[in-house]
């Protein structure tokens, strides 16, 4: 029975993941359009019916599942419309899937009543988390009443209610916070897309205005000396006409950009067209970013060539691009980190192992992989609770990470759950065994209590490792 309840919870969370991916362009919140609320209500109703197909048969006429959590999540995030729609669909499915009988009618009535009450609670002015918790309790209360009506045997009733409350509260907690994660993840992605679109629109408007009103147009001889400057020079680099006339460009260009600017000027002279981006010193002494298009013009009168440069100030765009690049770099870094322990995650492990294996193939040097997990960690969580379990994982990860920090070529990752892995390039079997013993000793020194372990009264590790060398 407990196994089936856990399966319901896992199915609920997996469904949220799929729904979040499929419907990322139709976010659900109290202010969503009616069509979106109906769409999500339909999805939660279908989810509730799926949960019913994986229900637990208590006796000949009584079943249990977590379908009320689909209604709770619909009401919490979308309000009364998706909650009631989901409840009605679940009620209809209860009768269609299991036939018209007393048990089905009670289940259908309970689903509708849950939807109505949760929809009402959704209108309350309190935190979303509190509303979700209250809705879950109400759903459990309604289910409890149905169980009391249907189950005559008190020991069976007590066992069913105990397990159902435990799994529903735990499943509801994880389902709610997982759905919050799904919603926020796609809000961040949509906001990033919106910002990128705004950046592109701003740049296009800027270019259009600059081309027709505020571009600085200059003309240069073959020595790159100014022989003409348009009035826009005052707005862009704050110089007067006479301050630039007859002087070379390189005098005003940032030293780090002089070489590439000279190359672009020579390219324009010989190939006709070139583009350059560089920093230009203004009359105030600071530097602004300038984007220039260079085009050479041949004067038949004296056989000389002139270069016409159309320039614009792109400092704002450069700063925006820099901020966007920094944000992208941060997001990329976060995608390779395990959120709980702060060390590398499974994705980083897979990519690093592939690269290390390829390097080992080329250099024909050994590569050692050490993997370990915490002994009886499920019992640890059952005894001390998941929050203490999380702290245990963090402590172990930090201790090992500190131990190997001096070895820059090592890669330490959380492989999954209570499992960890260490990739050690250019490491022999003997060295790998030494590292494994050091890791085991480090964890023993932490002396983390584990009274539920079958082998020790502190947290211990089981470690395995393998060393491979690709021969010529």
C-alpha positions in Angstrom: 0.0 0.0 0.0 2.8 2.4 1.0 4.6 1.7 -2.3 1.5 2.5 -4.3 1.1 5.8 -2.5 4.7 6.8 -3.2 4.1 5.9 -6.9 1.1 8.3 -6.9 3.4 11.1 -5.5 6.1 10.3 -8.0 3.5 10.4 -10.9 2.2 13.7 -9.6 5.6 15.4 -9.7 6.6 13.8 -13.0 3.4 15.1 -14.5 4.1 18.6 -13.3 7.4 18.5 -15.0 5.9 17.5 -18.3 3.1 20.0 -18.0 5.6 22.8 -17.3 7.5 22.0 -20.5 4.5 21.5 -22.7 2.6 24.6 -21.5 5.5 27.0 -20.8 3.9 29.6 -23.1 0.6 29.5 -21.1 1.6 30.4 -17.5 -1.0 29.9 -14.8 -1.7 32.5 -12.2 -4.7 34.3 -10.8 -4.5 37.0 -13.4 -4.1 34.6 -16.4 -6.7 34.9 -19.2 -9.8 32.7 -18.9 -8.6 30.5 -21.8 -5.4 29.7 -19.9 -7.2 28.9 -16.7 -9.6 26.6 -18.6 -6.6 25.0 -20.4 -4.8 24.3 -17.1 -8.1 23.2 -15.4 -8.5 20.6 -18.1 -4.9 19.4 -17.7 -5.3 19.1 -13.9 -8.5 17.2 -14.4 -6.8 14.8 -16.8 -4.0 14.4 -14.2 -6.5 13.6 -11.5 -8.0 10.9 -13.7 -4.6 9.5 -14.4 -3.9 9.3 -10.7 -7.1 7.4 -10.2 -6.1 4.8 -12.7 -3.1 4.2 -10.4 -5.2 4.1 -7.3 -5.0 1.7 -4.4 -7.7 -0.8 -3.8 -8.4 -0.7 -0.1 -11.3 -3.3 -0.2 -13.9 -4.4 -2.7 -15.6 -1.0 -2.8 -13.0 1.5 -1.6 -9.9 3.1 -3.3 -7.5 5.8 -2.4 -5.1 8.1 -4.3 -3.7 11.6 -4.5 -6.1 13.1 -7.0 -7.1 15.8 -4.5 -3.6 17.3 -4.9 -4.3 18.0 -8.5 -7.3 20.1 -7.4 -5.2 21.8 -4.7 -2.4 22.8 -7.0 -4.9 24.1 -9.6 -6.7 26.2 -7.0 -3.4 27.5 -5.4 -1.9 28.7 -8.6 -5.0 29.4 -10.8 -7.9 30.2 -8.5 -11.4 28.8 -8.4 -11.9 28.4 -12.2 -9.3 25.7 -12.9 -9.9 24.1 -9.5 -13.7 23.6 -10.1 -13.1 22.5 -13.7 -10.5 20.0 -12.6 -12.8 18.8 -9.8 -15.7 18.3 -12.2 -13.6 16.3 -14.6 -12.2 14.2 -11.8 -15.7 13.5 -10.5 -16.9 12.5 -14.0 -13.9 10.3 -14.5 -14.5 8.6 -11.1 -17.9 7.5 -12.3 -16.9 6.7 -15.9 -13.8 4.7 -14.9 -15.3 2.8 -12.0 -19.0 2.7 -12.8 -22.1 4.0 -11.1 -22.0 2.8 -7.4 -22.0 4.1 -3.9 -18.2 4.3 -3.8 -18.0 6.2 -7.1 -20.7 8.7 -6.1 -19.0 9.4 -2.8 -15.7 9.9 -4.6 -17.3 12.2 -7.2 -19.1 14.2 -4.5 -15.8 14.5 -2.6 -13.9 15.7 -5.6 -16.5 18.4 -6.4 -16.7 19.5 -2.8 -12.9 19.7 -2.7 -12.9 21.9 -5.8 -15.5 24.2 -4.4 -13.8 24.7 -1.0 -10.3 25.0 -2.5 -11.7 27.5 -5.0 -13.1 29.6 -2.2 -9.8 29.4 -0.2 -7.9 30.6 -3.3 -9.7 34.0 -2.9 -8.4 34.5 0.6 -5.8 37.2 1.2 -2.9 35.1 2.6 0.3 33.6 1.4 0.1 31.0 -1.4 2.0 28.4 0.7 -0.5 28.7 3.6 -3.4 28.4 1.2 -1.9 25.3 -0.4 -1.5 23.7 3.1 -5.1 24.5 4.1 -6.4 23.2 0.8 -4.5 19.9 1.3 -5.9 19.5 4.8 -9.4 20.1 3.5 -8.9 17.5 0.8 -7.6 15.0 3.3 -10.6 15.7 5.6 -13.1 15.0 2.8 -11.2 11.8 1.9 -11.2 10.8 5.6 -14.9 11.2 5.8 -15.3 9.0 2.7 -13.0 6.4 4.2 -15.0 6.4 7.5 -18.2 5.8 5.6 -16.7 3.0 3.4 -14.4 1.2 5.8 -16.0 -0.7 8.7 -12.9 -2.3 10.2 -11.3 0.2 12.6 -7.7 -1.2 12.4 -7.8 -1.0 8.6 -9.3 2.5 8.7 -6.6 3.6 11.2 -3.8 2.2 9.0 -5.2 3.7 5.8 -5.8 7.2 7.3 -2.3 7.2 8.8 -0.5 6.3 5.6 -2.8 8.5 3.5 -2.2 11.6 5.7 1.6 11.0 5.8 2.0 10.5 2.1 -0.5 13.3 1.2 1.2 15.9 3.4 4.7 14.9 2.3 3.6 14.5 -1.4 1.7 17.8 -1.2 4.7 19.6 0.2 7.0 18.4 -2.5 4.4 18.8 -5.2 3.7 22.4 -4.3 7.4 23.4 -4.1 8.2 21.5 -7.2 5.4 23.3 -9.1 6.7 26.6 -7.7 10.1 25.7 -9.1 8.6 24.9 -12.5 6.6 28.1 -12.6 9.5 30.3 -11.6 11.9 28.6 -14.0 9.8 29.4 -17.0 9.1 32.9 -15.7 12.9 33.5 -15.6 13.2 32.1 -19.2 10.3 34.2 -20.5 11.7 37.3 -18.8 15.2 36.6 -20.4 13.5 36.3 -23.8 11.6 39.5 -23.3 14.8 41.4 -22.3 16.6 40.1 -25.3 13.8 41.2 -27.6 13.7 44.6 -26.0 17.5 44.8 -26.5 17.2 44.1 -30.2 14.3 46.5 -30.6 16.3 49.2 -28.8 19.3 48.6 -31.0 17.3 48.8 -34.2 15.6 52.1 -33.1 19.0 53.5 -32.1 20.5 52.6 -35.4 17.6 54.1 -37.4 17.8 57.4 -35.5 21.6 57.5 -35.7 21.7 57.0 -39.4 19.3 59.9 -40.1 20.1 62.4 -37.4 23.1 61.9 -35.1 25.8 60.0 -36.9 29.2 61.6 -36.9 30.6 61.7 -40.5 34.3 62.3 -41.0 36.7 62.3 -43.9 40.4 61.2 -43.7 43.3 61.3 -46.1 45.5 58.3 -46.6 47.5 59.2 -43.4 44.2 58.9 -41.4 44.3 62.6 -40.7 40.9 64.4 -40.3 40.1 66.6 -43.2 36.3 67.0 -42.5 34.1 66.5 -39.4 30.4 66.8 -39.3 28.6 68.9 -36.6 27.6 65.7 -34.7 31.1 65.6 -33.4 30.0 67.8 -30.5 27.3 65.4 -29.4 29.3 62.2 -29.8 32.9 63.0 -28.6 32.4 66.6 -27.4 35.2 68.1 -29.6 35.1 71.2 -31.6 35.8 71.0 -35.4 39.1 72.8 -35.1 40.3 70.5 -32.3 40.4 67.5 -34.7 41.1 68.9 -38.1 44.5 67.9 -39.4 45.2 65.4 -36.6 45.4 61.6 -36.9 42.7 59.3 -35.5 45.2 57.2 -33.4 45.9 60.2 -31.2 42.4 59.9 -29.7 41.9 56.1 -29.8 42.5 53.9 -26.7 46.0 52.4 -26.8 44.7 48.9 -26.7 42.5 49.6 -29.8 45.1 51.5 -32.0 46.5 48.4 -33.8 43.1 46.9 -34.9 41.8 50.4 -35.9 44.9 50.9 -38.1 44.2 47.5 -39.7 40.6 48.4 -40.4 41.7 51.7 -42.0 44.2 50.0 -44.3 41.5 47.4 -45.2 39.2 50.2 -46.2 41.8 51.8 -48.3 42.7 48.7 -50.2 39.4 46.7 -50.2 36.9 49.6 -50.2 34.9 48.8 -47.1 35.6 47.9 -43.4 34.0 48.1 -40.0 35.6 48.8 -36.6 34.6 49.1 -33.0 36.9 50.9 -30.6 37.2 53.2 -27.6 37.5 56.9 -28.4 38.8 59.6 -25.9 36.4 62.5 -25.6 37.4 66.1 -24.8 36.5 65.3 -21.2 39.2 62.7 -21.0 37.0 59.6 -20.7 36.4 56.9 -23.3 33.3 56.1 -25.2 32.7 53.1 -27.5 32.4 54.0 -31.1 31.2 51.8 -34.0 32.4 53.0 -37.4 31.8 52.0 -41.0 34.7 52.9 -43.3 34.5 53.4 -47.0 37.2 54.5 -49.4 36.5 57.0 -52.1 38.8 57.6 -55.1 39.3 61.2 -56.3 40.2 61.3 -59.9 41.2 64.9 -59.8 44.5 64.2 -58.0 44.4 60.4 -57.9 44.2 60.3 -54.1 42.0 58.2 -51.9 39.9 59.4 -49.0 38.2 57.4 -46.4 34.8 58.4 -45.2 33.9 57.2 -41.7 30.3 57.1 -40.4 30.5 56.7 -36.6 28.1 56.4 -33.7 28.3 56.1 -30.0 27.5 52.6 -28.8 28.5 52.8 -25.2 25.1 52.0 -23.9 24.8 49.0 -26.1 28.2 47.7 -25.1 27.3 48.0 -21.4 24.1 46.2 -22.0 25.8 43.4 -23.9 28.4 43.1 -21.1 25.6 42.8 -18.5 23.8 40.2 -20.7 27.0 38.3 -21.2 27.7 38.3 -17.5 24.1 37.1 -16.8 24.5 34.3 -19.4 27.8 33.2 -17.8 26.2 33.1 -14.4 23.3 31.0 -15.7 25.7 28.7 -17.4 27.7 28.3 -14.2 24.5 27.6 -12.2 23.4 24.9 -14.7 26.5 22.9 -13.8 26.0 23.2 -10.0 24.1 21.0 -7.6 21.6 23.2 -5.8 21.8 21.5 -2.5 25.5 20.8 -2.0 27.1 23.5 -4.2 29.4 21.1 -6.0 29.3 20.0 -9.6 26.1 18.1 -10.7 25.4 15.0 -12.8 25.4 17.1 -16.1 28.9 18.4 -15.3 30.0 14.9 -14.4 28.9 13.4 -17.7 30.6 16.1 -19.8 33.8 16.1 -17.7 34.1 12.3 -17.8 33.7 12.3 -21.6 36.4 14.9 -22.0 38.7 13.2 -19.5 38.3 9.9 -21.3 39.1 11.5 -24.6 42.2 13.1 -23.2 43.3 9.8 -21.7 42.9 8.2 -25.1 45.2 10.7 -26.7 47.8 10.8 -23.9 47.5 7.1 -23.0 47.6 8.0 -19.3 45.4 6.3 -16.6 42.1 7.7 -15.5 40.5 6.7 -12.2 36.9 7.1 -11.3 35.9 6.9 -7.6 32.2 6.5 -6.7 30.7 6.3 -3.2 27.4 6.7 -1.4 26.3 7.1 2.2 25.5 3.8 3.9 21.9 3.4 5.0 21.0 7.0 4.0 17.3 6.2 3.7 17.3 5.1 7.3 19.1 8.3 8.2 16.4 10.4 6.6 13.7 8.3 8.2 15.4 8.8 11.6 16.5 12.4 11.5 14.3 13.9 8.8 15.0 15.2 5.3 16.3 18.6 6.5 18.9 16.9 8.6 19.6 14.6 5.7 20.2 17.6 3.4 22.6 19.0 6.0 24.4 15.7 6.2 24.9 15.7 2.4 26.1 19.3 2.5 28.6 18.5 5.3 30.0 15.5 3.5 30.3 17.3 0.1 32.0 20.3 1.8 34.5 18.1 3.7 35.5 16.1 0.6 35.6 19.3 -1.6 38.0 20.9 0.9 40.1 17.8 1.0 40.6 17.7 -2.8 40.7 21.5 -3.4 44.5 21.5 -3.8 44.1 19.0 -6.7 42.9 21.3 -9.4 42.7 18.4 -12.0 40.1 16.5 -9.8 36.4 16.8 -10.5 34.1 16.1 -7.6 30.4 15.8 -8.4 27.1 14.8 -6.8 26.0 11.8 -9.0 22.5 11.6 -7.6 20.7 11.3 -4.2 23.3 10.2 -1.7 25.8 9.2 -4.4 29.0 11.1 -5.2 31.7 10.7 -7.8 35.4 11.8 -8.2 37.1 11.9 -11.6 40.9 11.7 -11.3 42.8 12.0 -14.6 46.4 10.8 -14.6 45.8 8.8 -11.5 47.0 5.2 -11.0 45.1 2.4 -9.2 47.4 2.7 -6.2 46.8 6.5 -6.0 43.1 6.0 -6.5 43.0 3.6 -3.5 44.9 6.1 -1.4 42.4 8.8 -2.3 39.5 6.5 -1.5 40.9 5.7 2.0 41.5 9.4 2.6 37.8 10.2 1.7 36.6 7.5 4.0 38.8 8.8 6.8 37.6 12.3 6.2 34.0 11.3 6.7 34.8 9.3 9.8 36.4 12.3 11.3 33.1 14.3 10.9 31.5 11.8 13.3 28.0 12.5 12.1 25.7 10.4 14.3 23.7 7.6 12.6 21.9 5.4 15.1 19.9 3.6 12.4 23.0 2.3 10.6 23.5 -1.4 10.6 27.3 -1.2 10.6 28.2 1.8 12.7 26.9 4.5 15.0 28.2 7.3 12.7 27.7 8.1 9.0 30.0 5.9 6.8 30.6 5.5 3.1 30.8 2.6 0.7 33.4 3.4 -2.0 34.3 1.7 -5.2 36.8 2.8 -7.9 38.2 1.7 -11.2 41.3 2.7 -13.2 41.6 2.4 -17.0 44.5 2.9 -19.3 44.1 3.0 -23.1 47.1 1.3 -24.6 48.7 2.2 -27.9 
